[in-house]
Each structure stands twice: as C-alpha cells, then as structure tokens.
Amino acid sequence: MADNALKKSRKRRHCCPDLPAKRRLIDPSQSSQRRLVLYTPSSELLRCLGLFLRRRCYKLDLSPTQVIGWLKNIDNYLLIMGYQPVSFLSSGSVVFLYLLCRDLISPEADTVEQLQVSLLTCYFITHCYTGNENGYPETPFLLGSRKAFWDRCLSYISIMSSKMMQINSDRQIYSETLAELKAVGR
C-alpha cells in the first residue's frame, strides 16, 4: 500500500490539467508551418498611429495625444452607453484603423477638423467591420452633416473593400501592416 502511494506521489503533474499528459512529437514536415504570434500593446500602437497622423498632416499643429484622445473619448462613450462590453481599442482594431488611415487620410488636410472628420469616419468603419456588435450609433463619430458622413463612409468602403477583406483573411498582410505601423513609432 505504501509503495502504491509513493508511486502516485512521484507521478508528474501537468501545470495545465486540460492538456494531455503525453507529449507529441512534432512532425518535421509541419514544423516549418509554425504560426508566428505577433503582439504589441494597443497603447503603443495608438501612439504610433498618432505619430503617423502628425507626420502625414504636417501642415497642422497636431499632437499624437490629441488623436488618441479623440479615439478614447468615443471608446469610453460606447462603453458607458452600453454599446460595447469592453474597450474596442485592441491591437487588431488599431492595425485595421491604420490600414484605412494610411490610404484614406490626405496629407493635404488644411484644418484639424478635416483630419478629425476623416479619422472618425475611418474609426466608424473599423467599428462596423471588426466590432462585436451588429450596429454602432453614428452620433459619437459624426462631425458635420449626416448625409456627408454616410457619403464619406460609402466612398471609403468602396475604395478599401478589397484591402479590408485581405487584412482579415491573410495573416501576412496583417503582419506587414503591423510592422509598418510599429516602424512609424521608431
């Protein structure tokens, strides 16, 4: 009886009980197909996005924190009003937003308001395309007329539709876009 208890106590225990106790050998033919997990904190990516927009819209007196503030204000509004259960500003959503901003925001923006209108339209599209909810209210994203907002949304979607689908379906496109955004912050 004591020997049996000793054998049980010597038995290795897994730190994760849900995992199988036996280790599997990795097939060498599959080892080259390992997935690379890329992670960068969303706060760092937001900083990079702010720097990108400041450089892109060089004519404007703009700070990166100002841009981050616009996005966080909307995120907080949607949280408080119950439109989303958690913050939307994750690494994936910021990379998607950068993809839109990179191709849609003009360096020729003459006013901070023009930039804000374009950025918030891109942010609304990002919410609609990658968000958890079926619909988001337009109100926090809306600056100016409702008709102009929806015309801009449709125009942006028409221009970016194929790239939006690519970034969601092709891990390589996502990785390249992430690396490009991170390079802005260096």
Salt bridges, closest charged atoms under 4 A:
GLU44 OE2 - ARG47 NH2 2.65
ASP103 OD1 - ARG102 NE 3.11
ASP103 OD2 - LYS163 NZ 2.59
GLU108 OE1 - LYS59 NZ 2.90
ASP110 OD1 - LYS59 NZ 3.92
GLU138 OE2 - ARG146 NE 2.02
ASP151 OD2 - LYS147 NZ 2.92
GLU180 OE1 - ARG102 NH1 3.14
